[in-house]
Structures are given as structure tokens and as C-alpha cells.
Amino acid sequence: SSEECINTSNMIAYGLLNLGIRKNDKICIISHNRPEWSLVDMGINKIGAINSPIYPNITRQEYKYIINDCGAKVIFIGSSEIHNQIKGLETEIECLKHIFCFDEIKDVNNWSSVVNSGETNSQKELMLNIQKTISQNDLFTLIYTSGTTGNPKGVMLSHNNLLSQVKVLENLIDIGIKDRAISFLPLCHVFERVVEYFYMYKGVSIY
């Protein structure tokens, strides 16, 4: 439900604050589309941190480059297959402090521990104070694209970059709370991310 989505993303925000994450800190999500992707994304957004999503099918060296280049302190991964690609990077990348997985993997912290931390130690006041400092021109997300040459390039997008697209679509696509939508393009791509925010804004159920 919408209420569950809001509450869970709040707990994630509090849990991230308990880890010491603050406004403008970078967090990577490496996963195929799933509800946890969107919930963590919203939790990141709520404390002014920067989601720098990564495709779940690139090489270990590319993961290492992007995580190090953006300075990510935390990464969320989807599965054991992805973990096999990034295992040990926390010892190779100085900025990386925590790895959490959506699936249950032995000896790997589960994303639920972040939610549980938020439930145990609410940081609502700190979250709201941070939100008061966020402007529409602040960096919202950092998306790495392969570009044409060399290493991937980080594309900087502001809150207004994404919200302006949602507002443009508002009266162009006639959908609402009685409608359902299928999310199938990768959420690490800005197109699907904007479309999902639009669905949320319009109250559309996402499958």
C-alpha cells in the first residue's frame, strides 16, 4: 500500500542516518527491478543523499571504478550473482563502508537490518531538518553512462530535472489510481525512474 511504502522508506531513511549517512553522501543500488529497489531509492531521497544506481550486469572492474569515482559509502545489491561480482570490494575501495543485500546471503548483511535500525531508533526530526535544506537545484542522482570513450561518466541530475518531467507528463497521460502499470525497463536508467515517479505521483499500482 502507499502507507506501507511511505513507512518503510522512512525506516530506511532513519536506518541510513543511524549509519552516519547524511545529505549529499553517495549510495549505489546494484539490482534488477524489484520493490526493494524503489523503497531504498525513496529512503535515500528522503535524507538528501544521492542514489547512484548501477546496471547489474557489468564487470567487476567497472563496478570498482564507478563506486570509487562517486565515493559511495553504502551499496545495496540484489542477489548472490551480483555479490559474486563485487565480493571483497569493501577492502579495495576506501570510501565503501557497508554492503547490504536484498536476498538472503550467508555472511552478508541483509537490507532488513537497515529497516530494523530505523524502527529501533527513529531519526524523524533529523530527517525533516535535512529536508528543509534541500533545494530544487540540488543534486538528486548521479547516473553513470558508458559514453563513447574511456571510463563511464557520471551524469548529474537535480531534483528539478526529474520533477519537471513528471509535471510535464501530468496532463498528457490520462492515468490514475484505478490503473496498473508494468515496470520492465531497468530502474537504474533515468527513463524508467522518471516513469515510476510519475506512476507514484498519479497513484498508479506498479507491477
Secondary structure, 3 states (H helix, E strand, C coil): CHHHHHHHHHHHHHHHHHCCCCCCCEEEEECCCCHHHHHHHHHHHHCCCEECCECCCCCHHHHHHHHHHHCCCEEEECCHHHHHHHCCHHHCCCCCCEEEECCCCCCCCECHHHHHHHHHCCCHHHHHHHHCCCCCCCEEEEEEECCCCCCCEEEEEEHHHHHHHHHHHCCCCCCCCCCEECCCCCCCCHHHHHHHHHHHHHCCEEC
